[in-house]
Amino acid sequence: VELNLRACYSIMSSIGTGYDLDSTTWSPAGRVFQIEYAGKAVDNSGTVIALRGKDGVVFAVEYAVTSKLHEKEPYHRIFNIDKHVGMVSAGLIADGRMVANEGRTEAHKYESLYGAPIPVKVLTERLSGFFHQYCVTYMGRPIGASVMLGEWSEADGPNLYMIDPSGTSWGYFGCAVGKGKQNARSEIEKLKLSELSCKELVKEAARIIYSVHDEAKDKDFHLFMSWVGADTGGRHEMVPEELFAEAEQLAKQSLEDDDDDDDDEDDAMAQ
């Protein structure tokens, strides 16, 4: 009987039974399951990546088309927090919008108090605290989104940060979240990011999003990209249509070339 009780206790601890009713309950293994569930919401989202180059930051978003009746709208996942700070989110759309609104409030407070735009590091610290508040109270639930924040200035150059649902934040040269995050990270690690300009990063970002997209699960998707850097005068903007079209065309061509190479290899093995 004692062994059976121990076995049941171990199973309950591993799957969250009884320990996942709110975000203030710890499991015996030291886990907070509500935060892990929020991370799953992010993992089930479309792939989102951010690349920090020598003269700015580029964001790219894979937005799955769930209905052909929806308008093509980038601002579900791409946000202006301030003129100089851009943000993208992965996970629950409404949660990402809530974080964006909180970021705008913090940016306004800072500028009203100090008379200067908020540095992205300070904004990241404040938003990290905002995330963490939802992880330590039974009145709500953890935020089901991860966000990336980027800026560029002549004095400090490019900066890129990411915050996960637990409120943990890190500075990055390149980061990825969502369904294709593992493959995207592998592709990002191959790049010499510090040597690439924003225009070059736009093309690489488009290629990565197309290469990690899973056509078997999500056939249709929209690619959205924004950037902030020397080319934009330090303002966060959507990537110009001409450059975007060129990058998307190169990404599709690269994908077709890879498919042709795979077919050639299959034919060679068959012979």
C-alpha positions in Angstrom: 0.0 0.0 0.0 2.8 2.4 0.9 4.5 1.7 -2.5 1.3 2.4 -4.3 0.8 5.7 -2.5 4.3 6.7 -3.4 3.8 5.8 -7.0 0.5 7.8 -7.2 2.3 10.7 -5.4 5.1 10.6 -8.0 2.6 10.6 -10.9 0.6 13.5 -9.5 3.8 15.5 -9.1 5.0 14.9 -12.7 1.7 15.7 -14.5 0.6 18.6 -12.3 -2.6 17.0 -10.8 -3.6 19.0 -7.8 -0.6 21.4 -8.2 -1.7 23.3 -11.3 -4.8 25.0 -10.0 -3.2 28.4 -9.6 0.2 30.1 -10.1 1.0 30.3 -6.4 1.2 26.5 -5.8 4.6 24.7 -6.0 4.8 21.0 -6.8 7.0 18.9 -4.6 9.5 18.9 -7.5 9.8 22.7 -7.3 7.8 23.4 -10.4 5.0 25.9 -11.1 2.8 24.3 -13.7 0.8 27.3 -14.6 4.0 29.1 -15.8 4.9 26.0 -17.9 1.4 25.9 -19.4 1.9 29.6 -20.4 5.1 28.5 -22.1 3.2 25.9 -24.0 0.9 28.6 -25.4 4.0 30.4 -26.7 5.3 27.1 -28.2 2.1 26.6 -30.1 2.2 30.0 -31.7 3.7 30.8 -35.1 7.4 31.3 -35.2 8.7 34.7 -34.2 12.4 35.7 -34.6 14.5 38.8 -33.9 18.0 39.5 -35.3 20.4 42.1 -34.0 22.9 43.2 -36.6 25.6 45.9 -36.8 23.2 48.8 -37.4 19.8 47.7 -36.1 17.3 45.1 -35.1 15.0 43.1 -37.5 11.8 41.4 -36.4 10.0 38.7 -38.4 6.6 37.1 -37.6 5.0 34.0 -39.0 1.2 34.6 -38.7 -0.9 31.5 -39.5 -4.0 32.2 -41.5 -6.9 30.6 -39.6 -9.6 32.1 -41.8 -9.6 33.4 -45.4 -12.1 36.0 -44.2 -9.5 37.8 -42.0 -7.8 40.9 -43.3 -4.0 40.8 -43.6 -3.1 42.7 -40.4 0.5 42.8 -39.0 -0.4 44.7 -35.8 -1.7 41.7 -33.9 1.9 40.7 -33.2 4.0 43.8 -34.1 3.8 46.9 -31.9 5.3 50.4 -31.5 6.0 50.9 -27.9 7.6 54.3 -28.5 9.0 55.8 -31.6 12.4 54.2 -31.0 11.3 50.9 -29.5 9.6 48.0 -31.3 8.0 44.9 -29.9 6.8 41.6 -31.3 4.9 38.9 -29.4 4.3 35.1 -29.7 1.6 33.3 -27.9 -1.9 34.6 -27.1 -2.6 37.7 -29.2 -4.7 39.4 -26.5 -2.0 38.8 -23.9 0.7 40.3 -26.2 -1.5 43.4 -26.8 -1.9 43.8 -23.0 1.9 43.8 -22.6 2.2 46.3 -25.4 -0.2 48.7 -23.7 1.7 48.3 -20.4 4.9 49.1 -22.2 3.4 52.2 -23.7 2.3 53.3 -20.3 5.8 52.8 -18.9 7.4 54.6 -21.8 5.1 57.6 -21.3 5.7 57.7 -17.5 9.5 57.6 -18.0 9.5 60.4 -20.6 7.1 62.6 -18.4 9.4 62.1 -15.4 12.8 62.4 -17.0 12.2 64.3 -20.2 13.9 61.6 -22.4 12.8 58.4 -24.2 12.9 55.3 -22.1 16.0 53.0 -22.7 14.9 49.6 -23.9 16.8 48.0 -21.0 14.8 50.0 -18.4 11.6 49.1 -20.3 12.5 45.4 -20.3 13.2 45.5 -16.5 9.8 47.1 -15.8 7.9 44.7 -18.1 9.7 41.8 -16.6 8.3 42.8 -13.3 4.8 43.2 -14.9 5.1 39.6 -16.2 6.3 38.3 -12.8 3.3 39.9 -10.9 1.0 37.5 -12.7 3.1 34.5 -11.6 2.9 35.1 -7.8 -0.8 35.9 -7.3 -3.8 33.7 -7.3 -6.0 36.6 -8.6 -4.8 36.0 -12.2 -2.8 33.7 -14.4 0.7 33.9 -16.0 0.8 35.9 -19.2 0.6 33.5 -22.2 3.1 35.3 -24.3 6.8 36.0 -24.9 7.9 39.3 -26.2 10.9 40.7 -27.9 12.0 44.4 -27.6 14.5 46.2 -29.8 15.9 49.6 -30.3 18.8 51.4 -32.0 20.6 54.7 -31.2 23.7 56.4 -32.4 25.1 56.4 -28.8 24.4 52.8 -27.8 23.8 51.0 -31.1 21.3 48.1 -31.4 19.8 46.4 -28.4 17.6 43.3 -28.3 15.8 41.7 -25.3 13.3 38.9 -24.8 10.9 38.3 -21.9 9.3 34.8 -21.3 6.1 34.1 -19.3 7.9 33.8 -16.0 9.2 37.3 -16.3 12.8 36.2 -17.0 14.6 38.5 -19.5 17.9 38.3 -21.4 19.8 40.3 -23.9 20.2 38.6 -27.2 22.0 38.8 -30.5 19.3 36.7 -32.1 16.3 34.8 -30.6 13.4 32.7 -31.7 10.1 31.4 -30.1 7.1 29.5 -31.4 6.6 26.3 -33.2 9.8 26.4 -35.2 12.0 27.8 -32.6 14.5 25.0 -32.5 15.2 25.0 -36.2 15.1 28.8 -36.3 17.7 29.0 -33.5 20.0 26.6 -35.4 19.8 28.8 -38.5 20.4 31.9 -36.5 23.5 30.4 -34.9 25.0 30.0 -38.4 24.9 33.7 -39.1 27.6 36.2 -38.3 25.1 38.7 -37.0 27.5 41.4 -35.9 28.8 41.7 -39.5 25.4 41.9 -41.2 23.4 45.1 -41.9 19.7 45.4 -41.4 19.0 45.1 -45.1 20.9 41.8 -45.1 19.1 40.6 -41.9 15.7 41.3 -43.5 16.6 38.7 -46.2 18.0 36.2 -43.7 14.9 36.6 -41.5 12.5 35.9 -44.3 14.6 32.9 -45.4 14.5 31.5 -41.9 10.8 31.9 -41.4 10.0 30.2 -44.7 12.5 27.4 -44.0 11.0 26.5 -40.6 7.4 26.8 -41.6 5.6 23.4 -41.4 3.4 23.2 -44.5 1.9 19.9 -43.3 0.3 21.6 -40.2 -0.1 25.2 -41.3 -0.4 25.5 -45.0 -1.2 29.3 -45.2 0.6 32.0 -43.4 1.5 35.7 -43.7 5.0 36.9 -43.1 5.4 40.3 -41.4 8.6 42.1 -40.8 9.6 45.3 -39.0 13.0 47.0 -38.2 14.6 49.7 -36.2 18.1 51.0 -37.0 20.3 53.4 -38.8 18.2 53.0 -42.0 15.1 54.2 -40.2 16.8 57.0 -38.2 16.2 55.1 -35.0 12.4 54.7 -35.5 10.6 51.4 -35.4 8.8 50.8 -38.7 7.5 48.1 -41.0 10.1 47.0 -43.6 9.5 48.9 -46.8 7.4 47.0 -49.3 10.1 46.9 -52.0 12.7 45.4 -49.7 10.1 43.1 -48.2 9.0 41.8 -51.6 12.6 41.2 -52.6 13.4 39.3 -49.3 10.2 37.2 -49.6 11.0 36.3 -53.2 14.5 35.2 -52.3 13.2 33.1 -49.4 10.7 31.3 -51.6 13.4 30.7 -54.2 15.8 29.3 -51.6 13.0 27.0 -50.4 12.4 25.7 -53.9 16.1 25.2 -54.4 16.3 23.1 -51.2 13.4 21.0 -52.4 15.0 20.4 -55.8 18.3 19.3 -54.1 16.3 16.9 -51.9 14.6 15.4 -55.0 18.0 15.0 -56.7 19.4 13.2 -53.7 16.3 10.8 -53.6 16.7 10.0 -57.3 20.5 9.3 -56.8 19.7 7.0 -53.9 17.0 5.2 -55.9 19.5 4.5 -58.7 
